[in-house]
């Protein structure tokens, strides 16, 4: 009885004490950044970039911004970058920011709600402010993308500029220039180039066009005219990497010709392929309206027969001038680089472009037919075994750039990544085959391309579209339940998208040797892809790159944090592992791998006896198949 009374008294005392605990309430947040208005910014910015320090990877920046009134002003560093589909602006690489007016310093404060914004107070009587800062390029890949080496550079203006808040970027005028190391050549789609020594000054333009017009520059350079207003501008680590044969350039001329024929228009007055053939500067593939940034490993020309898997890059980025730059998803377009992008139509923007890069690569001969068929086979095989498709619909992968841009994954086949590229390509292949079937061969995706992307020849602005616009255009080519077709394949976890291959007159088969695409891709990436057999992708010296979810290797407890030391008691090599898989075909014994996981060693027993398996496409019948017609050059 006394115990109960004591507990009751204790509770009575505790209740008011609990009620007195501090309880903050939320207040509305306001970053104070002016919303962008579609009105001209008063005056013209000047932007001067000194890129003469390739050894240390430092860009020196001087920028002048006119002002018309005293008081608060916000300067923005580009955050949401076109083509990245994500807030990837490398703000951490900006250093040494100094703001002055008439030689006197002006204090700046980083906006606490947006670290890409800098707030200043403009003193009375000031007509312009001057900015000085450095952009510190990564010097190793683990720091970010390396953009300058002793032989070449890739200058992206948005990385080296601030702009005033409150205006659409197309309404901000700027005069840019860059100073290059002695003897270097620089190329950009910007107009009005005037060179004096190492300094290249460009004509006044708007900030949006500036960001859409990067510079490639380097010591070793060659240029080829490809016709129709298109140039191929190639830079290389070594001069001999530029030794292209006439047939190589002829294939690129056919690429331009076949692309313009497919779309029936040009949405540029001129176009520059910017191509870096390099093992030193980091890889890139990025679209622009009148140019594209393309980074390819050494050997693009000199090892032409081995580089088939890399040569889909230029067709992909060129297609983006129509799909992504001119026709742009309405929710992906933004008036500035601070407004968040929405990516719900990347299965058109990137996915249909991935379809066209294979089609145009084959039609032009930039990619051999066996490489394109191999890529289709490998893509179909990937999604045939990808368990992530059981829970994550394709539409959700369009959020991947924002959720985890470039971030490594422990189990990519289960987590899924940017699948809106390759899986969507299979969907558009099926759409093409459906159109051919319903029109009895009279129409195809080429008709969709002309109707949807080819309108308004010569217009290189942006024409926005919605999902309803895509469906309407498809129905205009061949009436069908396209809304239901897309909902089933895009919005819901769906069956493996194999119908395009089947309707195209081919079937997916398995062989004990890799297809032409996989041979090239594995050599380029320096890995062994056994994802279709034991479920492993293996990098250098037996280090695991990834494990396929629910595969034999996964079920043996292997993950990406392991290195294979031995195979069935013998020292590891790629050939030793392949031989062990082949010898174990039809047997009941496991394949034993000695693996090192951190500081521990253990034996993993892989229960697998189906032999080596790589995907291939095989014709279902003799004669010319619909897929053959799709990949044949247009006349």
MARDOVEX-749448 format. One record per residue (C-alpha): residue number from 1; residue in one letter; x, y, z. Coordinates in nm, 2 decimals. Layout:
N
NUM:A:X:Y:Z
...
END
This chain:
635
1:X:0.00:0.00:0.00
2:X:0.28:0.24:0.09
3:X:0.46:0.15:-0.24
4:X:0.15:0.24:-0.45
5:X:0.11:0.57:-0.26
6:X:0.47:0.66:-0.32
7:X:0.44:0.58:-0.70
8:X:0.13:0.79:-0.73
9:X:0.30:1.09:-0.56
10:X:0.60:1.05:-0.78
11:X:0.38:1.05:-1.09
12:X:0.20:1.36:-0.97
13:X:0.53:1.54:-0.93
14:X:0.68:1.42:-1.26
15:X:0.38:1.53:-1.48
16:X:0.42:1.90:-1.43
17:X:0.79:1.88:-1.48
18:X:0.75:1.70:-1.82
19:X:0.50:1.97:-1.92
20:X:0.76:2.23:-1.86
21:X:1.02:2.09:-2.11
22:X:1.12:2.33:-2.38
23:X:0.92:2.29:-2.71
24:X:1.03:2.51:-3.00
25:X:0.79:2.59:-3.28
26:X:0.88:2.62:-3.65
27:X:0.90:2.95:-3.82
28:X:0.86:2.99:-4.20
29:X:1.19:3.00:-4.38
30:X:1.27:3.26:-4.64
31:X:1.61:3.26:-4.81
32:X:1.55:3.62:-4.93
33:X:1.67:3.53:-5.29
34:X:1.47:3.73:-5.54
35:X:1.25:3.52:-5.77
36:X:1.36:3.53:-6.14
37:X:1.17:3.76:-6.36
38:X:1.17:3.75:-6.75
39:X:1.31:4.10:-6.77
40:X:1.65:4.22:-6.89
41:X:1.93:4.27:-6.64
42:X:2.06:4.63:-6.67
43:X:2.40:4.63:-6.82
44:X:2.65:4.36:-6.94
45:X:2.87:4.14:-6.73
46:X:3.23:4.07:-6.82
47:X:3.39:3.74:-6.74
48:X:3.76:3.68:-6.79
49:X:3.90:3.33:-6.72
50:X:4.28:3.26:-6.70
51:X:4.34:2.89:-6.77
52:X:4.72:2.91:-6.80
53:X:4.79:2.70:-6.49
54:X:4.72:2.34:-6.61
55:X:5.00:2.20:-6.39
56:X:4.80:2.29:-6.08
57:X:4.45:2.28:-6.22
58:X:4.37:2.64:-6.11
59:X:4.14:2.87:-6.31
60:X:4.17:3.24:-6.21
61:X:3.85:3.43:-6.26
62:X:3.78:3.80:-6.29
63:X:3.42:3.91:-6.33
64:X:3.25:4.25:-6.34
65:X:2.88:4.29:-6.27
66:X:2.71:4.63:-6.33
67:X:2.47:4.75:-6.07
68:X:2.21:5.03:-6.08
69:X:2.12:5.08:-5.71
70:X:2.27:5.05:-5.37
71:X:2.15:4.79:-5.12
72:X:2.11:4.42:-5.09
73:X:2.21:4.20:-5.38
74:X:2.24:3.82:-5.42
75:X:2.50:3.65:-5.64
76:X:2.43:3.29:-5.75
77:X:2.66:3.00:-5.83
78:X:2.49:2.77:-6.08
79:X:2.35:2.47:-5.89
80:X:2.09:2.28:-6.11
81:X:2.29:2.21:-6.42
82:X:2.14:2.13:-6.76
83:X:2.21:1.78:-6.88
84:X:2.30:1.67:-6.53
85:X:1.94:1.67:-6.43
86:X:2.05:1.74:-6.07
87:X:2.20:2.00:-5.83
88:X:2.56:1.92:-5.92
89:X:2.73:2.26:-5.93
90:X:3.07:2.21:-5.77
91:X:3.04:2.49:-5.52
92:X:3.31:2.34:-5.31
93:X:3.57:2.41:-5.58
94:X:3.51:2.79:-5.57
95:X:3.78:2.95:-5.35
96:X:3.93:3.29:-5.27
97:X:3.62:3.49:-5.34
98:X:3.68:3.87:-5.31
99:X:3.42:4.13:-5.39
100:X:3.52:4.49:-5.45
101:X:3.39:4.82:-5.58
102:X:3.63:5.09:-5.70
103:X:3.91:4.90:-5.53
104:X:3.73:4.89:-5.19
105:X:3.63:4.55:-5.04
106:X:3.27:4.46:-5.00
107:X:3.18:4.20:-4.74
108:X:2.98:3.89:-4.85
109:X:2.78:3.64:-4.66
110:X:2.68:3.29:-4.78
111:X:2.31:3.25:-4.76
112:X:2.23:3.01:-4.47
113:X:1.95:2.84:-4.66
114:X:2.12:2.81:-5.00
115:X:2.50:2.77:-4.99
116:X:2.51:2.85:-5.37
117:X:2.40:3.21:-5.29
118:X:2.62:3.50:-5.17
119:X:2.45:3.81:-5.02
120:X:2.62:4.15:-5.03
121:X:2.52:4.51:-4.97
122:X:2.62:4.74:-5.26
123:X:2.74:5.08:-5.13
124:X:2.59:5.40:-5.25
125:X:2.75:5.55:-5.56
126:X:2.87:5.22:-5.70
127:X:2.80:5.14:-6.07
128:X:2.97:4.80:-6.08
129:X:3.12:4.54:-5.86
130:X:3.43:4.33:-5.93
131:X:3.47:3.96:-5.83
132:X:3.79:3.77:-5.82
133:X:3.81:3.40:-5.73
134:X:3.96:3.07:-5.82
135:X:3.80:2.75:-5.95
136:X:4.02:2.46:-5.82
137:X:3.98:2.18:-6.06
138:X:4.00:1.83:-5.91
139:X:4.35:1.68:-5.98
140:X:4.24:1.32:-5.92
141:X:3.92:1.14:-6.01
142:X:3.83:1.07:-5.65
143:X:3.80:1.45:-5.60
144:X:3.56:1.50:-5.89
145:X:3.59:1.54:-6.26
146:X:3.94:1.63:-6.38
147:X:3.89:1.91:-6.64
148:X:4.24:2.03:-6.71
149:X:4.57:1.84:-6.78
150:X:4.91:1.94:-6.92
151:X:4.77:1.86:-7.27
152:X:4.40:1.98:-7.27
153:X:4.12:2.14:-7.08
154:X:3.74:2.15:-7.07
155:X:3.61:2.49:-6.96
156:X:3.25:2.49:-6.86
157:X:3.15:2.85:-6.80
158:X:2.90:2.77:-6.52
159:X:3.18:2.64:-6.31
160:X:3.36:2.97:-6.32
161:X:3.09:3.24:-6.30
162:X:2.85:3.39:-6.06
163:X:2.53:3.57:-6.18
164:X:2.29:3.82:-6.03
165:X:1.96:3.68:-5.89
166:X:1.63:3.80:-5.99
167:X:1.63:3.75:-6.37
168:X:1.59:3.47:-6.62
169:X:1.94:3.37:-6.72
170:X:1.85:3.43:-7.09
171:X:1.80:3.80:-6.99
172:X:2.15:3.85:-6.85
173:X:2.41:3.97:-7.10
174:X:2.78:3.88:-7.07
175:X:3.11:3.93:-7.26
176:X:3.33:3.62:-7.19
177:X:3.70:3.55:-7.26
178:X:3.95:3.29:-7.18
179:X:4.33:3.29:-7.18
180:X:4.49:2.96:-7.28
181:X:4.84:2.83:-7.24
182:X:5.08:2.92:-7.52
183:X:5.03:2.71:-7.83
184:X:4.69:2.57:-7.74
185:X:4.39:2.58:-7.97
186:X:4.04:2.65:-7.82
187:X:3.70:2.57:-7.97
188:X:3.35:2.67:-7.86
189:X:3.01:2.72:-8.02
190:X:3.02:3.08:-7.90
191:X:3.01:3.34:-8.17
192:X:3.25:3.63:-8.25
193:X:3.58:3.47:-8.15
194:X:3.88:3.71:-8.16
195:X:4.22:3.59:-8.06
196:X:4.51:3.80:-7.93
197:X:4.80:3.59:-7.82
198:X:4.67:3.33:-7.58
199:X:4.35:3.52:-7.51
200:X:4.02:3.44:-7.69
201:X:3.74:3.70:-7.66
202:X:3.39:3.61:-7.76
203:X:3.11:3.83:-7.87
204:X:2.85:3.94:-7.62
205:X:2.59:3.68:-7.55
206:X:2.33:3.58:-7.29
207:X:2.42:3.38:-6.98
208:X:2.21:3.09:-7.09
209:X:2.39:3.06:-7.42
210:X:2.72:3.10:-7.24
211:X:2.65:2.80:-7.01
212:X:2.54:2.61:-7.32
213:X:2.87:2.67:-7.50
214:X:3.17:2.51:-7.33
215:X:3.53:2.53:-7.45
216:X:3.76:2.25:-7.53
217:X:4.12:2.35:-7.58
218:X:4.45:2.17:-7.60
219:X:4.80:2.13:-7.74
220:X:4.71:1.86:-8.00
221:X:4.42:1.94:-8.22
222:X:4.26:1.85:-8.55
223:X:3.94:1.96:-8.72
224:X:3.72:1.80:-8.98
225:X:3.42:1.95:-9.16
226:X:3.14:1.70:-9.16
227:X:2.89:1.89:-9.38
228:X:2.55:2.05:-9.30
229:X:2.72:2.31:-9.07
230:X:2.88:2.05:-8.84
231:X:3.25:2.02:-8.75
232:X:3.44:1.75:-8.56
233:X:3.70:1.91:-8.33
234:X:3.93:1.66:-8.17
235:X:4.19:1.71:-7.89
236:X:4.42:1.43:-7.77
237:X:4.68:1.35:-7.51
238:X:4.92:1.28:-7.80
239:X:4.94:1.40:-8.15
240:X:4.93:1.04:-8.29
241:X:4.59:0.98:-8.13
242:X:4.45:1.22:-8.40
243:X:4.56:1.00:-8.69
244:X:4.21:0.93:-8.83
245:X:4.17:0.74:-9.16
246:X:3.94:0.88:-9.43
247:X:3.69:0.60:-9.37
248:X:3.67:0.71:-9.00
249:X:3.58:1.06:-9.09
250:X:3.34:0.94:-9.37
251:X:3.15:0.74:-9.10
252:X:3.11:1.06:-8.90
253:X:2.99:1.25:-9.21
254:X:2.73:0.98:-9.26
255:X:2.63:1.02:-8.89
256:X:2.55:1.39:-8.95
257:X:2.36:1.31:-9.28
258:X:2.16:1.02:-9.13
259:X:2.06:1.22:-8.82
260:X:1.94:1.52:-9.02
261:X:1.75:1.28:-9.25
262:X:1.59:1.11:-8.95
263:X:1.47:1.43:-8.79
264:X:1.41:1.63:-9.11
265:X:1.55:1.95:-8.97
266:X:1.84:2.12:-8.79
267:X:1.80:2.31:-8.47
268:X:2.13:2.49:-8.49
269:X:2.30:2.73:-8.73
270:X:2.63:2.55:-8.68
271:X:2.73:2.26:-8.46
272:X:3.07:2.16:-8.30
273:X:3.15:1.81:-8.18
274:X:3.40:1.87:-7.90
275:X:3.60:1.55:-7.87
276:X:3.87:1.47:-7.62
277:X:4.07:1.15:-7.68
278:X:4.23:1.11:-7.34
279:X:4.32:0.88:-7.06
280:X:4.41:1.19:-6.84
281:X:4.11:1.42:-6.85
282:X:3.79:1.26:-6.70
283:X:3.52:1.11:-6.91
284:X:3.23:1.33:-7.02
285:X:2.92:1.30:-7.25
286:X:2.71:1.62:-7.22
287:X:2.47:1.77:-7.46
288:X:2.43:2.13:-7.58
289:X:2.23:2.30:-7.85
290:X:2.51:2.38:-8.09
291:X:2.79:2.16:-7.95
292:X:2.85:1.86:-7.73
293:X:3.12:1.76:-7.49
294:X:3.26:1.41:-7.55
295:X:3.54:1.23:-7.37
296:X:3.67:0.90:-7.52
297:X:3.96:0.68:-7.41
298:X:4.27:0.68:-7.62
299:X:4.25:0.47:-7.93
300:X:3.92:0.62:-8.07
301:X:4.08:0.64:-8.42
302:X:4.40:0.44:-8.38
303:X:4.22:0.13:-8.24
304:X:3.90:0.18:-8.44
305:X:3.82:-0.19:-8.44
306:X:3.84:-0.22:-8.06
307:X:3.64:0.09:-7.97
308:X:3.29:0.00:-8.10
309:X:3.12:0.03:-7.76
310:X:3.25:0.39:-7.71
311:X:3.13:0.52:-8.05
312:X:2.76:0.54:-7.94
313:X:2.85:0.86:-7.75
314:X:2.86:1.11:-8.04
315:X:2.53:0.98:-8.19
316:X:2.38:1.01:-7.84
317:X:2.49:1.37:-7.78
318:X:2.42:1.49:-8.13
319:X:2.06:1.35:-8.10
320:X:2.02:1.57:-7.79
321:X:2.03:1.88:-8.00
322:X:1.68:1.78:-8.11
323:X:1.57:1.57:-7.81
324:X:1.65:1.75:-7.49
325:X:1.77:2.08:-7.60
326:X:1.51:2.19:-7.86
327:X:1.22:1.97:-7.75
328:X:1.25:1.98:-7.37
329:X:1.03:1.83:-7.10
330:X:0.82:2.11:-6.95
331:X:0.90:2.01:-6.59
332:X:1.28:1.99:-6.67
333:X:1.31:2.34:-6.81
334:X:1.39:2.61:-6.56
335:X:1.44:2.99:-6.60
336:X:1.77:2.98:-6.40
337:X:2.01:2.74:-6.23
338:X:1.87:2.76:-5.88
339:X:1.51:2.64:-5.96
340:X:1.49:2.26:-5.90
341:X:1.44:2.05:-6.21
342:X:1.19:1.77:-6.24
343:X:1.28:1.46:-6.43
344:X:0.96:1.27:-6.50
345:X:1.01:1.26:-6.87
346:X:1.38:1.14:-6.88
347:X:1.26:0.82:-7.03
348:X:1.19:1.03:-7.34
349:X:1.47:1.29:-7.30
350:X:1.74:1.03:-7.24
351:X:1.57:0.70:-7.31
352:X:1.46:0.78:-7.67
353:X:1.80:0.94:-7.73
354:X:1.96:0.60:-7.62
355:X:1.73:0.43:-7.88
356:X:1.84:0.68:-8.15
357:X:2.21:0.65:-8.07
358:X:2.20:0.28:-8.15
359:X:1.99:0.33:-8.47
360:X:2.20:0.62:-8.60
361:X:2.53:0.45:-8.50
362:X:2.43:0.15:-8.71
363:X:2.29:0.35:-9.00
364:X:2.60:0.56:-9.03
365:X:2.86:0.29:-8.97
366:X:3.00:0.48:-8.67
367:X:2.92:0.16:-8.49
368:X:2.93:-0.18:-8.66
369:X:2.61:-0.37:-8.68
370:X:2.73:-0.66:-8.46
371:X:2.82:-0.41:-8.19
372:X:2.47:-0.25:-8.20
373:X:2.30:-0.59:-8.19
374:X:2.53:-0.69:-7.91
375:X:2.43:-0.38:-7.71
376:X:2.07:-0.46:-7.76
377:X:2.13:-0.82:-7.64
378:X:2.32:-0.71:-7.33
379:X:2.06:-0.45:-7.24
380:X:1.78:-0.71:-7.28
381:X:1.97:-0.96:-7.08
382:X:2.04:-0.71:-6.80
383:X:1.67:-0.65:-6.75
384:X:1.59:-1.01:-6.78
385:X:1.77:-1.08:-6.45
386:X:1.74:-0.75:-6.28
387:X:1.55:-0.81:-5.95
388:X:1.51:-0.43:-5.89
389:X:1.25:-0.42:-6.16
390:X:1.02:-0.62:-5.93
391:X:0.98:-0.33:-5.69
392:X:1.10:-0.01:-5.86
393:X:0.92:0.11:-6.17
394:X:1.11:0.28:-6.45
395:X:0.95:0.61:-6.38
396:X:1.11:0.62:-6.03
397:X:1.46:0.58:-6.17
398:X:1.42:0.93:-6.33
399:X:1.47:1.05:-5.97
400:X:1.81:0.88:-5.95
401:X:2.02:1.19:-6.06
402:X:1.87:1.39:-5.77
403:X:1.87:1.11:-5.51
404:X:2.22:0.98:-5.57
405:X:2.40:1.15:-5.86
406:X:2.70:0.93:-5.95
407:X:2.71:0.77:-5.61
408:X:2.84:0.41:-5.61
409:X:2.59:0.14:-5.51
410:X:2.63:-0.18:-5.31
411:X:2.38:-0.38:-5.52
412:X:2.30:-0.19:-5.84
413:X:2.08:-0.47:-5.99
414:X:1.85:-0.45:-5.69
415:X:1.87:-0.07:-5.61
416:X:1.85:0.03:-5.98
417:X:2.02:0.33:-6.12
418:X:1.97:0.55:-6.43
419:X:1.78:0.28:-6.60
420:X:1.57:0.54:-6.78
421:X:1.85:0.53:-7.04
422:X:1.89:0.17:-7.15
423:X:1.55:0.02:-7.05
424:X:1.37:0.30:-7.22
425:X:1.56:0.23:-7.54
426:X:1.40:-0.12:-7.54
427:X:1.06:0.04:-7.49
428:X:1.11:0.28:-7.79
429:X:1.23:-0.02:-8.00
430:X:0.90:-0.19:-7.92
431:X:0.71:0.13:-8.01
432:X:0.89:0.14:-8.35
433:X:0.80:-0.23:-8.42
434:X:0.44:-0.16:-8.32
435:X:0.42:0.13:-8.55
436:X:0.56:-0.08:-8.84
437:X:0.32:-0.36:-8.76
438:X:0.01:-0.13:-8.74
439:X:0.10:0.06:-9.05
440:X:0.21:-0.25:-9.25
441:X:0.56:-0.12:-9.28
442:X:0.47:0.23:-9.41
443:X:0.55:0.42:-9.09
444:X:0.81:0.40:-8.81
445:X:0.97:0.60:-8.53
446:X:1.13:0.81:-8.81
447:X:0.79:0.95:-8.87
448:X:0.75:1.03:-8.50
449:X:1.10:1.20:-8.50
450:X:1.01:1.43:-8.79
451:X:0.67:1.52:-8.64
452:X:0.78:1.57:-8.28
453:X:1.14:1.69:-8.31
454:X:1.17:1.81:-8.67
455:X:0.92:2.09:-8.66
456:X:1.04:2.46:-8.70
457:X:1.36:2.39:-8.89
458:X:1.63:2.64:-8.78
459:X:1.47:2.72:-8.44
460:X:1.73:2.67:-8.17
461:X:1.53:2.79:-7.88
462:X:1.34:2.55:-7.65
463:X:0.99:2.41:-7.73
464:X:0.85:2.24:-7.42
465:X:0.64:1.92:-7.42
466:X:0.44:1.71:-7.18
467:X:0.36:1.34:-7.16
468:X:0.03:1.41:-7.33
469:X:0.21:1.57:-7.62
470:X:0.42:1.26:-7.66
471:X:0.11:1.04:-7.67
472:X:-0.06:1.26:-7.91
473:X:0.23:1.26:-8.15
474:X:0.25:0.87:-8.13
475:X:-0.12:0.85:-8.21
476:X:-0.07:1.09:-8.50
477:X:0.18:0.84:-8.65
478:X:-0.01:0.52:-8.57
479:X:-0.33:0.51:-8.36
480:X:-0.30:0.28:-8.06
481:X:-0.35:0.28:-7.68
482:X:-0.02:0.46:-7.63
483:X:-0.12:0.59:-7.29
484:X:-0.18:0.24:-7.17
485:X:0.13:0.11:-7.34
486:X:0.35:0.37:-7.16
487:X:0.17:0.34:-6.83
488:X:0.24:-0.04:-6.83
489:X:0.60:-0.01:-6.92
490:X:0.70:0.32:-6.75
491:X:0.48:0.36:-6.44
492:X:0.46:0.01:-6.30
493:X:0.71:-0.27:-6.24
494:X:0.68:-0.46:-6.57
495:X:0.78:-0.77:-6.75
496:X:1.12:-0.77:-6.93
497:X:1.08:-0.54:-7.23
498:X:1.16:-0.80:-7.49
499:X:0.87:-0.75:-7.74
500:X:1.07:-0.51:-7.96
501:X:1.33:-0.77:-8.02
502:X:1.08:-1.04:-8.09
503:X:0.87:-0.82:-8.32
504:X:1.20:-0.71:-8.48
505:X:1.25:-1.07:-8.60
506:X:1.53:-1.16:-8.35
507:X:1.55:-1.36:-8.02
508:X:1.78:-1.35:-7.72
509:X:2.02:-1.65:-7.70
510:X:2.32:-1.74:-7.49
511:X:2.67:-1.84:-7.59
512:X:2.99:-1.92:-7.42
513:X:3.17:-1.62:-7.58
514:X:3.08:-1.25:-7.54
515:X:2.91:-1.06:-7.81
516:X:3.10:-0.78:-8.00
517:X:2.97:-0.51:-7.77
518:X:3.06:-0.69:-7.45
519:X:3.41:-0.76:-7.59
520:X:3.47:-0.39:-7.65
521:X:3.30:-0.28:-7.33
522:X:3.49:-0.51:-7.11
523:X:3.82:-0.42:-7.26
524:X:3.75:-0.04:-7.23
525:X:3.63:-0.07:-6.87
526:X:3.90:-0.32:-6.78
527:X:3.66:-0.57:-6.62
528:X:3.52:-0.92:-6.66
529:X:3.14:-0.93:-6.68
530:X:3.01:-1.26:-6.56
531:X:2.67:-1.12:-6.44
532:X:2.48:-1.36:-6.67
533:X:2.65:-1.67:-6.52
534:X:2.78:-1.67:-6.16
535:X:2.66:-1.31:-6.11
536:X:2.99:-1.11:-6.07
537:X:3.15:-0.82:-6.24
538:X:3.52:-0.82:-6.17
539:X:3.77:-0.54:-6.20
540:X:4.15:-0.53:-6.19
541:X:4.34:-0.81:-6.01
542:X:4.03:-1.00:-5.90
543:X:3.87:-0.70:-5.72
544:X:3.49:-0.74:-5.73
545:X:3.31:-0.45:-5.89
546:X:2.95:-0.56:-5.81
547:X:2.74:-0.87:-5.73
548:X:2.41:-0.94:-5.90
549:X:2.14:-0.96:-5.64
550:X:2.01:-1.32:-5.58
551:X:2.27:-1.47:-5.81
552:X:2.49:-1.77:-5.73
553:X:2.77:-1.54:-5.62
554:X:2.53:-1.34:-5.40
555:X:2.39:-1.65:-5.24
556:X:2.75:-1.76:-5.16
557:X:2.78:-1.44:-4.95
558:X:2.99:-1.23:-5.19
559:X:2.96:-0.85:-5.21
560:X:3.16:-0.57:-5.38
561:X:3.40:-0.55:-5.09
562:X:3.61:-0.86:-5.18
563:X:3.90:-0.96:-5.39
564:X:3.93:-1.31:-5.54
565:X:4.27:-1.46:-5.45
566:X:4.23:-1.81:-5.59
567:X:3.99:-2.02:-5.79
568:X:3.97:-2.39:-5.69
569:X:4.31:-2.36:-5.52
570:X:4.48:-2.19:-5.81
571:X:4.60:-1.83:-5.83
572:X:4.33:-1.60:-5.96
573:X:4.32:-1.47:-6.32
574:X:4.03:-1.39:-6.54
575:X:4.11:-1.69:-6.76
576:X:4.14:-1.92:-6.46
577:X:3.79:-1.82:-6.34
578:X:3.64:-1.86:-6.69
579:X:3.80:-2.20:-6.73
580:X:3.66:-2.31:-6.39
581:X:3.31:-2.20:-6.49
582:X:3.34:-2.38:-6.82
583:X:3.48:-2.70:-6.66
584:X:3.21:-2.71:-6.40
585:X:2.92:-2.72:-6.65
586:X:2.68:-3.00:-6.57
587:X:2.86:-3.09:-6.25
588:X:2.73:-3.09:-5.90
589:X:3.04:-2.96:-5.72
590:X:3.06:-2.59:-5.64
591:X:3.32:-2.35:-5.77
592:X:3.55:-2.26:-5.47
593:X:3.68:-1.90:-5.45
594:X:3.93:-1.79:-5.19
595:X:3.84:-1.43:-5.13
596:X:4.00:-1.15:-4.92
597:X:3.74:-0.93:-4.75
598:X:3.92:-0.65:-4.57
599:X:4.17:-0.82:-4.34
600:X:3.99:-1.16:-4.35
601:X:4.02:-1.45:-4.59
602:X:3.75:-1.71:-4.65
603:X:3.64:-1.97:-4.91
604:X:3.31:-1.90:-5.09
605:X:3.14:-2.19:-5.26
606:X:2.94:-2.09:-5.56
607:X:2.67:-2.34:-5.66
608:X:2.67:-2.29:-6.04
609:X:2.70:-2.54:-6.32
610:X:2.54:-2.38:-6.63
611:X:2.87:-2.28:-6.79
612:X:2.97:-1.95:-6.94
613:X:2.68:-1.74:-7.07
614:X:2.68:-1.42:-7.27
615:X:2.38:-1.28:-7.45
616:X:2.35:-1.25:-7.83
617:X:2.07:-1.17:-8.07
618:X:1.99:-1.43:-8.33
619:X:1.76:-1.40:-8.62
620:X:1.44:-1.60:-8.58
621:X:1.40:-1.66:-8.95
622:X:1.59:-1.60:-9.28
623:X:1.56:-1.29:-9.48
624:X:1.54:-0.92:-9.39
625:X:1.38:-0.87:-9.05
626:X:1.21:-0.55:-8.93
627:X:1.50:-0.48:-8.70
628:X:1.73:-0.49:-9.00
629:X:1.51:-0.24:-9.18
630:X:1.52:-0.01:-8.88
631:X:1.90:-0.02:-8.87
632:X:1.95:0.02:-9.24
633:X:2.06:0.37:-9.37
634:X:1.79:0.61:-9.49
635:X:1.81:0.69:-9.86
END
